[in-house]
Amino acid sequence: MKNLRVTIKDDSGKKCSIENILTFQKHLQLFHKTGDRIHEENGHYFMVNDSFRQKIDTLVRELSG
């Protein structure tokens, strides 16, 4: 099984480890599907918008390939 852990930078530029990028992506699809929303992950904050969702989708595609 592939390692699905990734590190991304939060809105303040600090590194945040995401244990499972697929689970993270599914959460975004369920709870942050449209618009601009703030997401908190282990004390890190992200502005979830179309650009951020695209970034996560790209990471998932890269890990799947």
MOPAC internal coordinates of N, CA, C and O (Angstrom, degrees):
PM7 1SCF
backbone

  N    0.0000 0     0.00 0     0.00 0    0    0    0
  C    1.4482 1     0.00 0     0.00 0    1    0    0
  C    1.5229 1   109.57 1     0.00 0    2    1    0
  O    1.2310 1   120.92 1   -41.39 1    3    2    1
  N    1.3035 1   115.85 1   138.61 1    3    2    1
  C    1.4625 1   121.07 1  -178.12 1    5    3    2
  C    1.5179 1   111.34 1   -72.48 1    6    5    3
  O    1.2310 1   121.50 1   -29.07 1    7    6    5
  N    1.3173 1   114.73 1   150.93 1    7    6    5
  C    1.4533 1   120.78 1   173.37 1    9    7    6
  C    1.5284 1   107.83 1   -75.01 1   10    9    7
  O    1.2310 1   120.64 1   -59.17 1   11   10    9
  N    1.3077 1   116.39 1   120.83 1   11   10    9
  C    1.4596 1   121.32 1  -177.29 1   13   11   10
  C    1.5169 1   111.98 1  -102.35 1   14   13   11
  O    1.2310 1   120.05 1  -170.53 1   15   14   13
  N    1.3293 1   117.51 1     9.47 1   15   14   13
  C    1.4588 1   122.03 1   179.15 1   17   15   14
  C    1.5278 1   109.27 1   -80.74 1   18   17   15
  O    1.2310 1   121.10 1   -47.95 1   19   18   17
  N    1.3207 1   115.51 1   132.05 1   19   18   17
  C    1.4627 1   121.40 1   176.11 1   21   19   18
  C    1.5223 1   108.34 1  -133.17 1   22   21   19
  O    1.2310 1   121.32 1   -19.10 1   23   22   21
  N    1.3099 1   115.07 1   160.90 1   23   22   21
  C    1.4606 1   121.36 1   174.51 1   25   23   22
  C    1.5164 1   107.69 1  -119.20 1   26   25   23
  O    1.2310 1   121.19 1   -52.91 1   27   26   25
  N    1.3244 1   115.33 1   127.09 1   27   26   25
  C    1.4598 1   121.31 1   176.81 1   29   27   26
  C    1.5177 1   108.30 1  -127.40 1   30   29   27
  O    1.2310 1   120.52 1   -18.66 1   31   30   29
  N    1.3180 1   116.62 1   161.34 1   31   30   29
  C    1.4585 1   120.70 1   178.40 1   33   31   30
  C    1.5162 1   109.93 1   -93.85 1   34   33   31
  O    1.2310 1   121.21 1   -42.08 1   35   34   33
  N    1.3364 1   115.28 1   137.92 1   35   34   33
  C    1.4558 1   119.85 1   177.66 1   37   35   34
  C    1.5243 1   109.52 1   -81.25 1   38   37   35
  O    1.2310 1   120.60 1     4.62 1   39   38   37
  N    1.3264 1   116.46 1  -175.38 1   39   38   37
  C    1.4647 1   120.66 1  -175.69 1   41   39   38
  C    1.5210 1   113.32 1   -65.62 1   42   41   39
  O    1.2310 1   120.18 1   160.31 1   43   42   41
  N    1.3323 1   117.26 1   -19.69 1   43   42   41
  C    1.4626 1   119.42 1   178.11 1   45   43   42
  C    1.5323 1   111.73 1   -96.80 1   46   45   43
  O    1.2310 1   120.48 1  -175.11 1   47   46   45
  N    1.3407 1   116.68 1     4.89 1   47   46   45
  C    1.4664 1   121.04 1   176.91 1   49   47   46
  C    1.5118 1   114.65 1    87.88 1   50   49   47
  O    1.2310 1   119.87 1  -174.29 1   51   50   49
  N    1.3356 1   117.86 1     5.71 1   51   50   49
  C    1.4693 1   121.67 1   179.18 1   53   51   50
  C    1.5160 1   109.92 1   -87.37 1   54   53   51
  O    1.2310 1   120.80 1   -35.27 1   55   54   53
  N    1.3289 1   116.07 1   144.73 1   55   54   53
  C    1.4545 1   121.57 1  -179.84 1   57   55   54
  C    1.5258 1   110.58 1   -72.81 1   58   57   55
  O    1.2310 1   121.40 1   -43.12 1   59   58   57
  N    1.3233 1   114.93 1   136.88 1   59   58   57
  C    1.4642 1   122.21 1   178.58 1   61   59   58
  C    1.5265 1   108.04 1  -129.65 1   62   61   59
  O    1.2310 1   120.96 1   -54.83 1   63   62   61
  N    1.3207 1   115.77 1   125.17 1   63   62   61
  C    1.4593 1   120.57 1   178.28 1   65   63   62
  C    1.5299 1   109.28 1   -86.20 1   66   65   63
  O    1.2310 1   121.24 1   -53.28 1   67   66   65
  N    1.3178 1   115.24 1   126.72 1   67   66   65
  C    1.4617 1   122.41 1   175.79 1   69   67   66
  C    1.5276 1   106.14 1  -105.18 1   70   69   67
  O    1.2310 1   120.49 1   -65.08 1   71   70   69
  N    1.3342 1   116.68 1   114.92 1   71   70   69
  C    1.4658 1   121.31 1  -174.66 1   73   71   70
  C    1.5219 1   113.08 1   -61.73 1   74   73   71
  O    1.2310 1   120.53 1   137.39 1   75   74   73
  N    1.3416 1   116.59 1   -42.61 1   75   74   73
  C    1.4637 1   120.82 1  -177.66 1   77   75   74
  C    1.5274 1   107.99 1  -139.48 1   78   77   75
  O    1.2310 1   120.82 1   -75.06 1   79   78   77
  N    1.3214 1   116.04 1   104.94 1   79   78   77
  C    1.4656 1   120.75 1  -175.65 1   81   79   78
  C    1.5306 1   111.40 1   -64.44 1   82   81   79
  O    1.2310 1   119.49 1   151.70 1   83   82   81
  N    1.3291 1   118.58 1   -28.30 1   83   82   81
  C    1.4654 1   120.40 1   178.14 1   85   83   82
  C    1.5281 1   111.00 1   -68.59 1   86   85   83
  O    1.2310 1   120.28 1   137.75 1   87   86   85
  N    1.3232 1   117.07 1   -42.25 1   87   86   85
  C    1.4617 1   121.46 1   176.94 1   89   87   86
  C    1.5230 1   109.97 1   -63.71 1   90   89   87
  O    1.2310 1   120.30 1   138.68 1   91   90   89
  N    1.3241 1   117.02 1   -41.32 1   91   90   89
  C    1.4602 1   122.54 1   178.31 1   93   91   90
  C    1.5249 1   110.22 1   -62.16 1   94   93   91
  O    1.2310 1   120.44 1   134.46 1   95   94   93
  N    1.3278 1   116.77 1   -45.54 1   95   94   93
  C    1.4614 1   121.73 1   178.99 1   97   95   94
  C    1.5306 1   110.85 1   -61.11 1   98   97   95
  O    1.2310 1   120.28 1   136.26 1   99   98   97
  N    1.3208 1   117.07 1   -43.74 1   99   98   97
  C    1.4635 1   120.47 1   179.58 1  101   99   98
  C    1.5263 1   110.91 1   -63.46 1  102  101   99
  O    1.2310 1   120.17 1   141.01 1  103  102  101
  N    1.3199 1   117.28 1   -38.99 1  103  102  101
  C    1.4679 1   120.64 1   177.02 1  105  103  102
  C    1.5320 1   110.09 1   -61.04 1  106  105  103
  O    1.2310 1   120.55 1   134.90 1  107  106  105
  N    1.3142 1   116.54 1   -45.10 1  107  106  105
  C    1.4644 1   120.19 1   178.81 1  109  107  106
  C    1.5290 1   110.87 1   -60.89 1  110  109  107
  O    1.2310 1   120.38 1   138.98 1  111  110  109
  N    1.3238 1   116.87 1   -41.02 1  111  110  109
  C    1.4637 1   120.69 1   179.98 1  113  111  110
  C    1.5290 1   111.65 1   -65.92 1  114  113  111
  O    1.2310 1   120.07 1   145.53 1  115  114  113
  N    1.3264 1   117.48 1   -34.47 1  115  114  113
  C    1.4636 1   120.86 1  -178.86 1  117  115  114
  C    1.5260 1   113.19 1   -80.28 1  118  117  115
  O    1.2310 1   120.54 1   136.65 1  119  118  117
  N    1.3342 1   116.57 1   -43.35 1  119  118  117
  C    1.4633 1   120.45 1  -169.35 1  121  119  118
  C    1.5282 1   115.04 1  -111.13 1  122  121  119
  O    1.2310 1   120.06 1   165.88 1  123  122  121
  N    1.3306 1   117.50 1   -14.12 1  123  122  121
  C    1.4661 1   121.49 1  -176.56 1  125  123  122
  C    1.5278 1   110.09 1  -135.25 1  126  125  123
  O    1.2310 1   120.80 1  -139.12 1  127  126  125
  N    1.3232 1   116.08 1    40.88 1  127  126  125
  C    1.4697 1   121.07 1  -171.37 1  129  127  126
  C    1.5256 1   113.65 1   -66.35 1  130  129  127
  O    1.2310 1   120.36 1   143.61 1  131  130  129
  N    1.3290 1   116.91 1   -36.39 1  131  130  129
  C    1.4618 1   119.84 1  -177.29 1  133  131  130
  C    1.5196 1   110.15 1  -135.41 1  134  133  131
  O    1.2310 1   121.67 1   -15.62 1  135  134  133
  N    1.3117 1   114.42 1   164.38 1  135  134  133
  C    1.4556 1   120.48 1   175.25 1  137  135  134
  C    1.5156 1   113.53 1    74.78 1  138  137  135
  O    1.2310 1   121.49 1    11.52 1  139  138  137
  N    1.3127 1   114.76 1  -168.48 1  139  138  137
  C    1.4610 1   122.48 1   179.17 1  141  139  138
  C    1.5246 1   107.65 1  -110.94 1  142  141  139
  O    1.2310 1   121.00 1   -59.16 1  143  142  141
  N    1.3253 1   115.69 1   120.84 1  143  142  141
  C    1.4591 1   121.20 1  -178.27 1  145  143  142
  C    1.5177 1   109.37 1  -139.49 1  146  145  143
  O    1.2310 1   121.09 1   -27.07 1  147  146  145
  N    1.3142 1   115.52 1   152.93 1  147  146  145
  C    1.4659 1   121.04 1   176.12 1  149  147  146
  C    1.5237 1   108.41 1   -91.79 1  150  149  147
  O    1.2310 1   120.78 1   -45.70 1  151  150  149
  N    1.3315 1   116.12 1   134.30 1  151  150  149
  C    1.4655 1   121.63 1   174.94 1  153  151  150
  C    1.5223 1   107.72 1  -119.82 1  154  153  151
  O    1.2310 1   120.71 1   -45.40 1  155  154  153
  N    1.3344 1   116.24 1   134.60 1  155  154  153
  C    1.4644 1   122.01 1   176.63 1  157  155  154
  C    1.5191 1   108.14 1  -107.37 1  158  157  155
  O    1.2310 1   121.11 1   -46.97 1  159  158  157
  N    1.3141 1   115.48 1   133.03 1  159  158  157
  C    1.4635 1   122.08 1   179.85 1  161  159  158
  C    1.5207 1   108.05 1  -137.67 1  162  161  159
  O    1.2310 1   120.24 1   -74.94 1  163  162  161
  N    1.3286 1   117.14 1   105.06 1  163  162  161
  C    1.4715 1   122.17 1   177.93 1  165  163  162
  C    1.5282 1   112.42 1    52.25 1  166  165  163
  O    1.2310 1   120.47 1  -134.62 1  167  166  165
  N    1.3198 1   116.71 1    45.38 1  167  166  165
  C    1.4580 1   121.07 1   178.38 1  169  167  166
  C    1.5192 1   115.12 1    82.50 1  170  169  167
  O    1.2310 1   120.42 1  -176.89 1  171  170  169
  N    1.3094 1   116.81 1     3.11 1  171  170  169
  C    1.4643 1   122.39 1   177.08 1  173  171  170
  C    1.5230 1   108.28 1  -107.18 1  174  173  171
  O    1.2310 1   120.98 1   -37.07 1  175  174  173
  N    1.3340 1   115.74 1   142.93 1  175  174  173
  C    1.4557 1   120.55 1  -177.22 1  177  175  174
  C    1.5237 1   110.59 1  -117.40 1  178  177  175
  O    1.2310 1   121.38 1   -41.60 1  179  178  177
  N    1.3378 1   114.96 1   138.40 1  179  178  177
  C    1.4522 1   122.08 1  -178.93 1  181  179  178
  C    1.5225 1   109.02 1  -131.29 1  182  181  179
  O    1.2310 1   120.56 1   -43.99 1  183  182  181
  N    1.3330 1   116.53 1   136.01 1  183  182  181
  C    1.4493 1   121.14 1   169.98 1  185  183  182
  C    1.5253 1   105.92 1   -83.99 1  186  185  183
  O    1.2310 1   120.88 1   -68.96 1  187  186  185
  N    1.3171 1   115.92 1   111.04 1  187  186  185
  C    1.4584 1   120.95 1  -179.75 1  189  187  186
  C    1.5249 1   107.50 1   -91.36 1  190  189  187
  O    1.2310 1   121.45 1   -65.65 1  191  190  189
  N    1.3225 1   114.83 1   114.35 1  191  190  189
  C    1.4559 1   122.56 1   177.98 1  193  191  190
  C    1.5344 1   106.78 1  -140.09 1  194  193  191
  O    1.2310 1   120.23 1     5.14 1  195  194  193
  N    1.3054 1   117.17 1  -174.86 1  195  194  193
  C    1.4708 1   119.73 1  -177.82 1  197  195  194
  C    1.5232 1   112.08 1   -57.38 1  198  197  195
  O    1.2310 1   120.34 1   140.14 1  199  198  197
  N    1.3204 1   116.96 1   -39.86 1  199  198  197
  C    1.4641 1   121.19 1  -179.48 1  201  199  198
  C    1.5310 1   111.32 1   -64.20 1  202  201  199
  O    1.2310 1   120.37 1   136.00 1  203  202  201
  N    1.3211 1   116.91 1   -44.00 1  203  202  201
  C    1.4687 1   121.09 1   179.83 1  205  203  202
  C    1.5299 1   110.51 1   -66.29 1  206  205  203
  O    1.2310 1   120.58 1   135.87 1  207  206  205
  N    1.3441 1   116.49 1   -44.13 1  207  206  205
  C    1.4676 1   119.37 1   178.61 1  209  207  206
  C    1.5291 1   110.53 1   -60.39 1  210  209  207
  O    1.2310 1   120.20 1   140.55 1  211  210  209
  N    1.3217 1   117.22 1   -39.45 1  211  210  209
  C    1.4671 1   121.18 1   178.13 1  213  211  210
  C    1.5281 1   110.58 1   -65.20 1  214  213  211
  O    1.2310 1   120.22 1   139.99 1  215  214  213
  N    1.3178 1   117.18 1   -40.01 1  215  214  213
  C    1.4668 1   121.77 1   178.20 1  217  215  214
  C    1.5306 1   110.43 1   -60.13 1  218  217  215
  O    1.2310 1   120.40 1   135.33 1  219  218  217
  N    1.3317 1   116.85 1   -44.67 1  219  218  217
  C    1.4652 1   120.61 1  -179.92 1  221  219  218
  C    1.5209 1   110.27 1   -67.31 1  222  221  219
  O    1.2310 1   120.09 1   137.33 1  223  222  221
  N    1.3257 1   117.43 1   -42.67 1  223  222  221
  C    1.4680 1   120.72 1   177.59 1  225  223  222
  C    1.5222 1   111.21 1   -59.39 1  226  225  223
  O    1.2310 1   120.28 1   140.33 1  227  226  225
  N    1.3183 1   117.08 1   -39.67 1  227  226  225
  C    1.4694 1   121.46 1   178.15 1  229  227  226
  C    1.5233 1   110.92 1   -64.74 1  230  229  227
  O    1.2310 1   119.92 1   136.92 1  231  230  229
  N    1.3336 1   117.76 1   -43.08 1  231  230  229
  C    1.4612 1   121.19 1   177.40 1  233  231  230
  C    1.5294 1   110.87 1   -59.48 1  234  233  231
  O    1.2310 1   120.51 1   137.57 1  235  234  233
  N    1.3189 1   116.63 1   -42.43 1  235  234  233
  C    1.4665 1   120.86 1   179.66 1  237  235  234
  C    1.5246 1   110.11 1   -63.83 1  238  237  235
  O    1.2310 1   120.11 1   135.48 1  239  238  237
  N    1.3238 1   117.40 1   -44.52 1  239  238  237
  C    1.4773 1   120.58 1   178.47 1  241  239  238
  C    1.5200 1   111.01 1   -61.34 1  242  241  239
  O    1.2310 1   119.92 1   138.18 1  243  242  241
  N    1.3307 1   117.75 1   -41.82 1  243  242  241
  C    1.4566 1   121.28 1  -179.22 1  245  243  242
  C    1.5292 1   111.17 1   -64.27 1  246  245  243
  O    1.2310 1   120.30 1   140.90 1  247  246  245
  N    1.3286 1   117.04 1   -39.10 1  247  246  245
  C    1.4644 1   120.11 1   178.87 1  249  247  246
  C    1.5258 1   112.56 1   -72.94 1  250  249  247
  O    1.2310 1   121.03 1   152.85 1  251  250  249
  N    1.3131 1   115.63 1   -27.15 1  251  250  249
  C    1.4725 1   120.07 1  -178.83 1  253  251  250
  C    1.5245 1   111.99 1   -80.02 1  254  253  251
  O    1.2310 1   120.68 1   157.96 1  255  254  253
  N    1.3268 1   116.30 1   -22.04 1  255  254  253
  C    1.4589 1   121.21 1  -174.14 1  257  255  254
  C    1.4450 1   115.25 1   -85.72 1  258  257  255
  O    1.2310 1   120.10 1   180.00 1  259  258  257

